């Protein structure tokens, strides 16, 4: 082995050690504590917006589970459906909400009216890379939400859907749920 090769091996090992320690430090620093699944985050977000849960329904034997929220200013509920960001259930989307409803798709920092799995994929990659560096406040997962709102109702565009993946928001929802559960527990002597 040439004398210069040893220097490159040592430098590569040191760079690897530096990167690993940075990732570990960033992961620990970026941990917001206990979090909740996306469905609970949706319920928490809607409750904070003053929208009450009006029930849920499943499509095709539970392939998709939609959550409806009563809207004071619209004649029908706003329907939010967690689904895969790869649009695997695309054929079932027409069964959600009513014909003519405006549909939006939200995932991490992206909210769009278009069904574009490529954009969702790149958003996922970007946030995963930023997560490794400790530079994201999002909790990347593989679930997006489809929002179906009644025609003429402009409620969904005023909601910050990106909050659903924010680590601190999910952490707050988890702590609110814990506090609520503790208040409802019977006191034993």
N, CA, C and O of each residue as an XYZ file, in Angstrom:
756
protein
N       0.852     -1.172      0.000
C       0.000      0.000      0.000
C       0.900      1.238      0.000
O       1.911      1.283      0.700
N       0.530      2.207     -0.769
C       1.308      3.435     -0.886
C       1.153      4.273      0.378
O       0.120      4.199      1.043
N       2.175      5.076      0.722
C       2.111      5.880      1.936
C       0.923      6.852      1.953
O       0.365      7.121      3.017
N       0.537      7.373      0.803
C      -0.587      8.306      0.745
C      -1.930      7.639      0.998
O      -2.881      8.303      1.411
N      -2.020      6.345      0.757
C      -3.263      5.601      0.949
C      -3.656      5.543      2.423
O      -4.838      5.612      2.760
N      -2.653      5.414      3.302
C      -2.944      5.362      4.735
C      -3.609      6.655      5.201
O      -4.522      6.629      6.026
N      -3.148      7.782      4.668
C      -3.745      9.065      5.040
C      -5.212      9.121      4.631
O      -6.053      9.609      5.385
N      -5.520      8.616      3.427
C      -6.906      8.645      2.956
C      -7.792      7.708      3.771
O      -8.952      8.026      4.031
N      -7.277      6.595      4.164
C      -8.053      5.665      4.997
C      -8.354      6.301      6.347
O      -9.485      6.238      6.828
N      -7.353      6.908      6.952
C      -7.548      7.572      8.250
C      -8.537      8.724      8.106
O      -9.418      8.886      8.949
N      -8.405      9.520      7.060
C      -9.310     10.652      6.845
C     -10.752     10.169      6.629
O     -11.695     10.762      7.153
N     -10.908      9.104      5.865
C     -12.241      8.561      5.618
C     -12.866      8.045      6.910
O     -14.048      8.274      7.167
N     -12.083      7.358      7.711
C     -12.593      6.867      8.999
C     -12.967      8.024      9.925
O     -14.005      7.983     10.585
N     -12.141      9.032      9.970
C     -12.447     10.198     10.807
C     -13.701     10.929     10.318
O     -14.524     11.362     11.124
N     -13.842     11.064      8.997
C     -15.035     11.694      8.441
C     -16.284     10.878      8.790
O     -17.313     11.441      9.164
N     -16.189      9.554      8.666
C     -17.311      8.681      9.028
C     -17.670      8.823     10.493
O     -18.852      8.882     10.833
N     -16.681      8.879     11.365
C     -16.914      9.052     12.796
C     -17.551     10.410     13.083
O     -18.465     10.507     13.901
N     -17.078     11.441     12.422
C     -17.641     12.776     12.589
C     -19.101     12.818     12.164
O     -19.945     13.362     12.876
N     -19.402     12.236     10.991
C     -20.776     12.218     10.498
C     -21.695     11.415     11.417
O     -22.815     11.840     11.703
N     -21.230     10.271     11.872
C     -22.042      9.441     12.776
C     -22.329     10.165     14.084
O     -23.457     10.133     14.576
N     -21.327     10.809     14.645
C     -21.553     11.525     15.905
C     -22.507     12.694     15.695
O     -23.317     13.000     16.570
N     -22.415     13.348     14.539
C     -23.341     14.443     14.233
C     -24.765     13.960     14.092
O     -25.695     14.616     14.561
N     -24.948     12.809     13.446
C     -26.286     12.250     13.267
C     -26.871     11.853     14.614
O     -28.040     12.129     14.883
N     -26.080     11.212     15.460
C     -26.567     10.810     16.783
C     -26.929     12.043     17.602
O     -27.989     12.080     18.226
N     -26.069     13.044     17.606
C     -26.334     14.264     18.358
C     -27.581     14.972     17.834
O     -28.394     15.451     18.624
N     -27.742     15.043     16.520
C     -28.898     15.704     15.913
C     -30.180     14.939     16.206
O     -31.222     15.548     16.447
N     -30.118     13.624     16.187
C     -31.294     12.816     16.459
C     -31.748     13.000     17.898
O     -32.944     13.137     18.155
N     -30.830     13.005     18.820
C     -31.178     13.195     20.221
C     -31.707     14.610     20.448
O     -32.682     14.789     21.178
N     -31.085     15.612     19.840
C     -31.509     16.998     20.019
C     -32.840     17.278     19.339
O     -33.572     18.170     19.769
N     -33.166     16.542     18.297
C     -34.364     16.794     17.521
C     -35.567     15.993     18.023
O     -36.660     16.114     17.468
N     -35.384     15.193     19.046
C     -36.462     14.381     19.576
C     -37.388     15.257     20.410
O     -36.963     15.885     21.380
N     -38.664     15.289     20.016
C     -39.626     16.145     20.719
C     -40.322     15.412     21.855
O     -41.200     15.979     22.506
N     -39.952     14.176     22.102
C     -40.589     13.410     23.164
C     -41.645     12.479     22.596
O     -41.591     12.096     21.427
N     -42.604     12.121     23.436
C     -43.665     11.208     23.018
C     -44.513     11.849     21.929
O     -44.823     13.039     21.990
N     -44.879     11.067     20.950
C     -45.726     11.570     19.877
C     -46.921     10.650     19.695
O     -47.026      9.611     20.346
N     -47.809     11.039     18.813
C     -49.018     10.266     18.548
C     -49.067      9.883     17.073
O     -48.398     10.501     16.245
N     -49.856      8.865     16.747
C     -50.038      8.530     15.330
C     -50.754      9.668     14.602
O     -51.333     10.558     15.224
N     -50.700      9.619     13.277
C     -51.266     10.681     12.452
C     -52.758     10.876     12.705
O     -53.233     12.012     12.698
N     -53.503      9.804     12.925
C     -54.945      9.933     13.158
C     -55.232     10.773     14.392
O     -56.135     11.610     14.384
N     -54.463     10.549     15.456
C     -54.634     11.344     16.669
C     -54.239     12.800     16.427
O     -54.864     13.721     16.953
N     -53.194     12.994     15.625
C     -52.770     14.358     15.291
C     -53.866     15.086     14.513
O     -54.085     16.279     14.721
N     -54.556     14.370     13.615
C     -55.660     14.971     12.859
C     -56.771     15.392     13.806
O     -57.293     16.501     13.699
N     -57.132     14.519     14.728
C     -58.182     14.857     15.704
C     -57.778     16.077     16.532
O     -58.601     16.953     16.796
N     -56.504     16.129     16.940
C     -56.018     17.273     17.715
C     -56.026     18.566     16.918
O     -56.417     19.612     17.435
N     -55.597     18.504     15.661
C     -55.575     19.699     14.807
C     -56.983     20.229     14.589
O     -57.220     21.433     14.680
N     -57.912     19.332     14.301
C     -59.285     19.766     14.043
C     -59.940     20.321     15.307
O     -60.696     21.290     15.237
N     -59.660     19.721     16.447
C     -60.214     20.235     17.702
C     -59.684     21.644     17.978
O     -60.428     22.502     18.454
N     -58.417     21.884     17.685
C     -57.845     23.224     17.880
C     -58.452     24.248     16.917
O     -58.469     25.443     17.210
N     -58.941     23.787     15.791
C     -59.601     24.668     14.816
C     -61.094     24.832     15.115
O     -61.793     25.553     14.403
N     -61.579     24.170     16.158
C     -62.982     24.290     16.539
C     -63.919     23.391     15.751
O     -65.133     23.594     15.764
N     -63.363     22.394     15.064
C     -64.182     21.470     14.292
C     -64.350     20.174     15.083
O     -63.369     19.588     15.540
N     -65.581     19.736     15.239
C     -65.829     18.540     16.040
C     -65.905     17.301     15.153
O     -66.378     17.347     14.017
N     -65.432     16.216     15.700
C     -65.425     14.940     14.998
C     -66.869     14.478     14.827
O     -67.618     14.375     15.798
N     -67.247     14.203     13.580
C     -68.633     13.812     13.290
C     -68.737     12.340     12.921
O     -69.798     11.891     12.488
N     -67.678     11.594     13.080
C     -67.708     10.172     12.800
C     -66.732      9.771     11.722
O     -66.149     10.604     11.029
N     -66.575      8.475     11.604
C     -65.662      7.946     10.608
C     -66.345      6.879      9.780
O     -67.391      6.351     10.158
N     -65.749      6.576      8.665
C     -66.274      5.515      7.824
C     -65.115      4.822      7.137
O     -64.087      5.436      6.851
N     -65.293      3.528      6.875
C     -64.242      2.796      6.180
C     -64.729      2.417      4.789
O     -65.919      2.213      4.549
N     -63.772      2.334      3.896
C     -64.052      2.023      2.501
C     -63.326      0.725      2.157
O     -62.190      0.506      2.578
N     -63.988     -0.122      1.396
C     -63.403     -1.377      0.937
C     -62.840     -2.198      2.090
O     -61.680     -2.609      2.065
N     -63.664     -2.429      3.089
C     -63.256     -3.294      4.188
C     -62.134     -2.749      5.036
O     -61.339     -3.517      5.578
N     -62.053     -1.441      5.161
C     -61.046     -0.831      6.017
C     -59.768     -0.435      5.316
O     -58.805     -0.043      5.974
N     -59.731     -0.527      3.981
C     -58.546     -0.101      3.242
C     -58.252      1.364      3.530
O     -57.103      1.747      3.747
N     -59.303      2.179      3.528
C     -59.193      3.597      3.885
C     -60.188      3.890      4.997
O     -61.312      3.387      4.978
N     -59.783      4.695      5.954
C     -60.683      5.126      7.022
C     -60.748      6.642      6.986
O     -59.759      7.330      7.237
N     -61.939      7.152      6.666
C     -62.149      8.595      6.571
C     -62.687      9.128      7.889
O     -63.431      8.449      8.597
N     -62.298     10.347      8.201
C     -62.801     11.021      9.393
C     -63.544     12.275      8.943
O     -62.994     13.106      8.220
N     -64.789     12.404      9.370
C     -65.601     13.563      8.998
C     -65.630     14.543     10.168
O     -65.690     14.141     11.330
N     -65.585     15.842      9.841
C     -65.604     16.898     10.845
C     -66.703     17.889     10.497
O     -66.774     18.397      9.378
N     -67.561     18.153     11.481
C     -68.661     19.092     11.280
C     -68.098     20.483     11.034
O     -67.204     20.944     11.743
N     -68.633     21.135     10.026
C     -68.184     22.484      9.676
C     -69.360     23.431      9.855
O     -70.417     23.216      9.262
N     -69.198     24.472     10.657
C     -70.318     25.385     10.910
C     -70.743     26.187      9.679
O     -71.907     26.571      9.565
N     -69.823     26.440      8.770
C     -70.140     27.308      7.634
C     -70.460     26.551      6.345
O     -70.781     27.178      5.335
N     -70.379     25.231      6.357
C     -70.636     24.440      5.150
C     -71.805     23.490      5.392
O     -72.113     23.140      6.532
N     -72.443     23.084      4.315
C     -73.616     22.233      4.463
C     -73.277     20.759      4.682
O     -74.141     19.982      5.089
N     -72.040     20.368      4.419
C     -71.596     18.993      4.627
C     -70.273     19.002      5.373
O     -69.593     20.027      5.426
N     -69.907     17.868      5.948
C     -68.647     17.832      6.703
C     -67.402     17.851      5.815
O     -67.443     17.507      4.634
N     -66.318     18.259      6.419
C     -64.987     18.191      5.826
C     -64.490     16.774      6.107
O     -64.556     16.317      7.248
N     -63.994     16.074      5.089
C     -63.562     14.688      5.252
C     -62.043     14.616      5.092
O     -61.486     15.090      4.102
N     -61.385     14.011      6.088
C     -59.932     13.867      6.076
C     -59.617     12.374      6.109
O     -60.099     11.644      6.976
N     -58.805     11.935      5.156
C     -58.503     10.512      5.029
C     -57.000     10.280      4.981
O     -56.349     10.656      4.006
N     -56.439      9.666      6.020
C     -55.030      9.276      5.943
C     -54.865      8.124      4.957
O     -55.658      7.183      4.962
N     -53.849      8.193      4.122
C     -53.585      7.145      3.137
C     -52.101      7.148      2.796
O     -51.363      8.040      3.216
N     -51.675      6.172      2.052
C     -50.278      6.064      1.659
C     -49.891      7.208      0.732
O     -50.664      7.588     -0.147
N     -48.704      7.753      0.926
C     -48.236      8.853      0.077
C     -47.908      8.383     -1.327
O     -47.593      9.199     -2.194
N     -47.976      7.082     -1.565
C     -47.697      6.543     -2.900
C     -48.962      6.450     -3.750
O     -48.918      5.966     -4.881
N     -50.084      6.911     -3.207
C     -51.365      6.904     -3.919
C     -51.790      5.486     -4.319
O     -52.373      5.295     -5.386
N     -51.505      4.504     -3.480
C     -51.892      3.130     -3.770
C     -53.407      2.967     -3.815
O     -53.910      2.116     -4.549
N     -54.145      3.765     -3.046
C     -55.601      3.662     -2.992
C     -56.277      4.664     -3.917
O     -57.424      5.046     -3.688
N     -55.582      5.088     -4.946
C     -56.073      6.119     -5.858
C     -57.454      5.781     -6.433
O     -58.278      6.675     -6.620
N     -57.709      4.513     -6.711
C     -58.995      4.105     -7.283
C     -60.147      4.306     -6.299
O     -61.302      4.401     -6.714
N     -59.850      4.371     -5.016
C     -60.894      4.519     -4.002
C     -61.191      5.978     -3.653
O     -62.153      6.254     -2.936
N     -60.384      6.906     -4.147
C     -60.543      8.314     -3.777
C     -61.913      8.872     -4.146
O     -62.437      9.734     -3.440
N     -62.492      8.403     -5.224
C     -63.797      8.915     -5.646
C     -64.911      8.535     -4.668
O     -65.980      9.144     -4.677
N     -64.663      7.537     -3.833
C     -65.658      7.113     -2.851
C     -65.606      7.964     -1.578
O     -66.432      7.796     -0.680
N     -64.655      8.859     -1.506
C     -64.490      9.714     -0.328
C     -65.158     11.049     -0.590
O     -64.965     11.659     -1.642
N     -65.944     11.494      0.373
C     -66.663     12.748      0.201
C     -67.808     12.570     -0.770
O     -68.398     11.493     -0.855
N     -68.123     13.622     -1.502
C     -69.225     13.600     -2.473
C     -68.705     14.045     -3.836
O     -67.682     14.725     -3.918
N     -69.402     13.665     -4.904
C     -68.981     14.138     -6.233
C     -68.961     15.668     -6.274
O     -69.871     16.330     -5.774
N     -67.933     16.198     -6.861
C     -67.798     17.647     -6.957
C     -67.033     18.281     -5.808
O     -66.756     19.480     -5.841
N     -66.685     17.497     -4.790
C     -65.904     18.034     -3.674
C     -64.519     18.454     -4.162
O     -63.965     17.852     -5.082
N     -63.975     19.480     -3.544
C     -62.598     19.893     -3.824
C     -61.679     18.996     -3.011
O     -61.886     18.811     -1.812
N     -60.673     18.443     -3.656
C     -59.755     17.542     -2.969
C     -58.357     18.133     -2.939
O     -57.878     18.710     -3.915
N     -57.720     17.971     -1.792
C     -56.334     18.394     -1.614
C     -55.572     17.234     -1.006
O     -56.148     16.353     -0.367
N     -54.260     17.252     -1.219
C     -53.394     16.210     -0.684
C     -52.282     16.895      0.093
O     -51.609     17.784     -0.427
N     -52.090     16.478      1.344
C     -51.072     17.099      2.193
C     -50.096     16.042      2.678
O     -50.483     14.945      3.081
N     -48.815     16.402      2.628
C     -47.767     15.527      3.152
C     -46.578     16.397      3.533
O     -46.018     17.105      2.697
N     -46.207     16.334      4.788
C     -45.107     17.127      5.329
C     -45.274     18.593      4.954
O     -46.268     19.206      5.344
N     -44.346     19.169      4.217
C     -44.429     20.586      3.872
C     -45.153     20.861      2.575
O     -45.137     21.996      2.099
N     -45.787     19.864      1.986
C     -46.418     20.022      0.671
C     -47.922     19.818      0.772
O     -48.392     18.807      1.293
N     -48.675     20.800      0.264
C     -50.129     20.705      0.137
C     -50.461     21.040     -1.311
O     -50.080     22.094     -1.820
N     -51.174     20.130     -1.967
C     -51.422     20.293     -3.391
C     -52.797     19.769     -3.767
O     -53.347     18.900     -3.090
N     -53.342     20.296     -4.837
C     -54.605     19.787     -5.391
C     -54.336     18.660     -6.385
O     -55.263     17.973     -6.815
N     -53.070     18.472     -6.748
C     -52.720     17.441     -7.724
C     -52.340     16.139     -7.029
O     -51.755     16.142     -5.946
N     -52.685     15.031     -7.673
C     -52.282     13.717     -7.195
C     -50.925     13.402     -7.809
O     -50.850     12.836     -8.899
N     -49.867     13.762     -7.120
C     -48.538     13.594     -7.680
C     -47.648     12.846     -6.690
O     -47.093     13.438     -5.764
N     -47.523     11.548     -6.899
C     -46.723     10.736     -5.978
C     -45.235     11.071     -6.085
O     -44.496     10.891     -5.117
N     -44.786     11.552     -7.242
C     -43.373     11.909     -7.399
C     -43.006     13.087     -6.494
O     -41.954     13.072     -5.853
N     -43.861     14.101     -6.438
C     -43.604     15.241     -5.547
C     -43.568     14.796     -4.087
O     -42.728     15.247     -3.309
N     -44.484     13.912     -3.731
C     -44.521     13.400     -2.356
C     -43.247     12.609     -2.045
O     -42.697     12.709     -0.948
N     -42.792     11.832     -3.014
C     -41.566     11.044     -2.845
C     -40.365     11.956     -2.606
O     -39.573     11.713     -1.696
N     -40.228     13.003     -3.419
C     -39.102     13.922     -3.257
C     -39.197     14.708     -1.952
O     -38.176     14.988     -1.323
N     -40.400     15.062     -1.544
C     -40.581     15.733     -0.251
C     -40.139     14.806      0.879
O     -39.483     15.239      1.826
N     -40.500     13.533      0.771
C     -40.102     12.548      1.774
C     -38.578     12.417      1.834
O     -37.992     12.431      2.917
N     -37.941     12.291      0.667
C     -36.477     12.191      0.625
C     -35.808     13.418      1.234
O     -34.860     13.300      2.011
N     -36.308     14.586      0.877
C     -35.727     15.831      1.391
C     -35.834     15.885      2.915
O     -34.861     16.215      3.593
N     -37.001     15.564      3.451
C     -37.180     15.639      4.899
C     -36.393     14.550      5.626
O     -35.909     14.783      6.734
N     -36.258     13.384      5.035
C     -35.423     12.322      5.640
C     -33.962     12.769      5.696
O     -33.287     12.561      6.704
N     -33.479     13.377      4.625
C     -32.097     13.863      4.608
C     -31.911     14.954      5.661
O     -30.917     14.961      6.387
N     -32.860     15.860      5.738
C     -32.770     16.921      6.746
C     -32.878     16.341      8.157
O     -32.260     16.855      9.089
N     -33.655     15.280      8.314
C     -33.781     14.640      9.627
C     -32.444     14.046     10.068
O     -32.077     14.140     11.239
N     -31.719     13.437      9.134
C     -30.412     12.881      9.467
C     -29.446     13.952      9.942
O     -28.575     13.696     10.773
N     -29.609     15.150      9.409
C     -28.742     16.257      9.812
C     -29.298     17.029     11.002
O     -28.668     17.970     11.485
N     -30.474     16.634     11.475
C     -31.089     17.324     12.610
C     -31.636     18.683     12.237
O     -31.701     19.581     13.077
N     -32.029     18.844     10.987
C     -32.447     20.161     10.517
C     -33.914     20.213     10.099
O     -34.293     21.080      9.311
N     -34.736     19.318     10.601
C     -36.148     19.359     10.255
C     -36.994     19.283     11.511
O     -36.618     18.644     12.494
N     -38.124     19.934     11.464
C     -39.053     19.861     12.579
C     -40.172     18.862     12.274
O     -41.087     18.681     13.077
N     -40.093     18.223     11.115
C     -41.106     17.256     10.698
C     -40.768     15.845     11.166
O     -39.611     15.509     11.422
N     -41.807     15.041     11.269
C     -41.677     13.622     11.566
C     -42.079     12.862     10.297
O     -43.247     12.511     10.130
N     -41.122     12.607      9.408
C     -41.470     11.977      8.134
C     -41.960     10.547      8.320
O     -41.329      9.746      9.009
N     -43.075     10.244      7.708
C     -43.581      8.882      7.672
C     -44.115      8.637      6.263
O     -43.888      9.456      5.372
N     -44.798      7.561      6.051
C     -45.245      7.259      4.691
C     -46.725      7.563      4.482
O     -47.307      7.144      3.482
N     -47.334      8.285      5.411
C     -48.764      8.559      5.339
C     -49.012     10.032      5.006
O     -48.448     10.929      5.633
N     -49.868     10.262      4.008
C     -50.329     11.608      3.671
C     -51.810     11.681      4.042
O     -52.395     10.688      4.474
N     -52.406     12.844      3.876
C     -53.852     12.962      4.080
C     -54.494     13.527      2.818
O     -53.947     14.397      2.141
N     -55.675     12.994      2.536
C     -56.490     13.535      1.464
C     -57.618     14.295      2.135
O     -58.303     13.758      3.006
N     -57.812     15.537      1.736
C     -58.840     16.393      2.305
C     -59.916     16.581      1.249
O     -59.627     16.978      0.120
N     -61.149     16.297      1.618
C     -62.279     16.461      0.700
C     -63.250     17.428      1.355
O     -63.836     17.128      2.395
N     -63.418     18.599      0.733
C     -64.331     19.582      1.299
C     -65.458     19.878      0.321
O     -65.265     19.828     -0.893
N     -66.639     20.188      0.856
C     -67.779     20.472     -0.017
C     -67.476     21.615     -0.980
O     -66.744     22.550     -0.658
N     -68.062     21.509     -2.166
C     -67.887     22.541     -3.183
C     -68.355     23.891     -2.634
O     -69.418     23.985     -2.021
N     -67.562     24.918     -2.856
C     -67.896     26.262     -2.390
C     -67.485     26.550     -0.964
O     -67.608     27.686     -0.507
N     -67.004     25.562     -0.257
C     -66.557     25.743      1.126
C     -65.051     25.975      1.099
O     -64.310     25.147      0.569
N     -64.594     27.076      1.656
C     -63.178     27.406      1.609
C     -62.560     27.284      3.003
O     -61.957     28.229      3.511
N     -62.716     26.135      3.598
C     -62.192     25.924      4.943
C     -60.816     25.263      4.922
O     -59.923     25.666      5.668
N     -60.641     24.259      4.079
C     -59.399     23.478      4.062
C     -58.181     24.331      3.742
O     -57.105     24.085      4.286
N     -58.321     25.319      2.882
C     -57.170     26.144      2.516
C     -56.706     27.036      3.666
O     -55.588     27.552      3.635
N     -57.549     27.222      4.677
C     -57.167     28.060      5.823
C     -56.566     27.256      6.975
O     -56.219     27.824      8.011
N     -56.442     25.960      6.805
C     -55.857     25.098      7.835
C     -54.421     24.787      7.450
O     -54.138     24.458      6.298
N     -53.517     24.892      8.413
C     -52.112     24.567      8.176
C     -51.929     23.063      8.355
O     -51.638     22.592      9.454
N     -52.101     22.311      7.267
C     -52.040     20.859      7.312
C     -50.640     20.353      7.624
O     -50.484     19.221      8.080
N     -49.632     21.160      7.391
C     -48.265     20.723      7.656
C     -48.023     20.486      9.149
O     -47.063     19.813      9.523
N     -48.881     21.031      9.988
C     -48.757     20.826     11.437
C     -48.872     19.349     11.810
O     -48.326     18.922     12.828
N     -49.577     18.572     10.997
C     -49.790     17.154     11.315
C     -48.494     16.372     11.437
O     -48.452     15.359     12.135
N     -47.440     16.819     10.777
C     -46.169     16.103     10.813
C     -45.124     16.814     11.660
O     -43.990     16.344     11.751
N     -45.471     17.922     12.276
C     -44.519     18.653     13.124
C     -44.325     17.875     14.433
O     -45.289     17.495     15.097
N     -43.080     17.655     14.775
C     -42.759     16.887     15.976
C     -43.316     17.548     17.234
O     -43.876     16.872     18.097
N     -43.162     18.871     17.336
C     -43.632     19.541     18.548
C     -45.154     19.509     18.646
O     -45.692     19.441     19.751
N     -45.863     19.558     17.511
C     -47.325     19.491     17.535
C     -47.782     18.108     17.991
O     -48.669     17.993     18.836
N     -47.186     17.075     17.441
C     -47.558     15.712     17.848
C     -47.225     15.470     19.313
O     -47.945     14.765     20.021
N     -46.138     16.056     19.749
C     -45.758     15.935     21.160
C     -46.791     16.626     22.061
O     -47.154     16.098     23.113
N     -47.266     17.818     21.639
C     -48.297     18.518     22.414
C     -49.597     17.727     22.458
O     -50.238     17.645     23.506
N     -49.987     17.149     21.338
C     -51.208     16.335     21.300
C     -51.056     15.153     22.246
O     -51.998     14.811     22.961
N     -49.883     14.523     22.261
C     -49.639     13.389     23.154
C     -49.736     13.818     24.617
O     -50.332     13.114     25.433
N     -49.153     14.969     24.947
C     -49.217     15.424     26.341
C     -50.631     15.848     26.724
O     -51.045     15.652     27.867
N     -51.377     16.428     25.784
C     -52.782     16.767     26.058
C     -53.604     15.511     26.299
O     -54.459     15.489     27.185
N     -53.352     14.461     25.515
C     -54.079     13.200     25.692
C     -53.736     12.562     27.029
O     -54.615     12.033     27.709
N     -52.459     12.611     27.410
C     -52.030     12.056     28.688
C     -52.685     12.807     29.838
O     -53.171     12.196     30.790
N     -52.697     14.138     29.748
C     -53.323     14.947     30.796
C     -54.820     14.664     30.873
O     -55.377     14.574     31.967
N     -55.466     14.525     29.737
C     -56.897     14.234     29.704
C     -57.191     12.866     30.303
O     -58.162     12.709     31.043
N     -56.359     11.873     29.989
C     -56.544     10.529     30.539
C     -56.338     10.510     32.037
O     -57.042      9.796     32.751
N     -55.370     11.293     32.529
C     -55.111     11.342     33.958
C     -56.254     12.020     34.708
O     -56.558     11.647     35.841
N     -56.887     13.009     34.089
C     -58.020     13.687     34.729
C     -59.228     12.764     34.796
O     -60.025     12.860     35.729
N     -59.376     11.872     33.822
C     -60.533     10.991     33.763
C     -60.364      9.715     34.567
O     -61.324      8.964     34.740
N     -59.147      9.452     35.066
C     -58.914      8.240     35.851
C     -59.540      8.404     37.230
O     -59.446      9.470     37.837
N     -60.183      7.340     37.727
C     -60.748      7.425     39.081
C     -59.637      7.449     40.125
O     -58.587      6.829     39.954
N     -59.887      8.160     41.181
C     -58.919      8.256     42.272
C     -59.117      7.049     43.183
O     -60.221      6.806     43.670
N     -58.056      6.304     43.409
C     -58.152      5.143     44.294
C     -57.497      5.474     45.616
O     -56.435      6.095     45.658
N     -58.138      5.054     46.699
C     -57.564      5.353     48.030
C     -56.354      4.518     48.337
O     -55.766      4.654     49.410
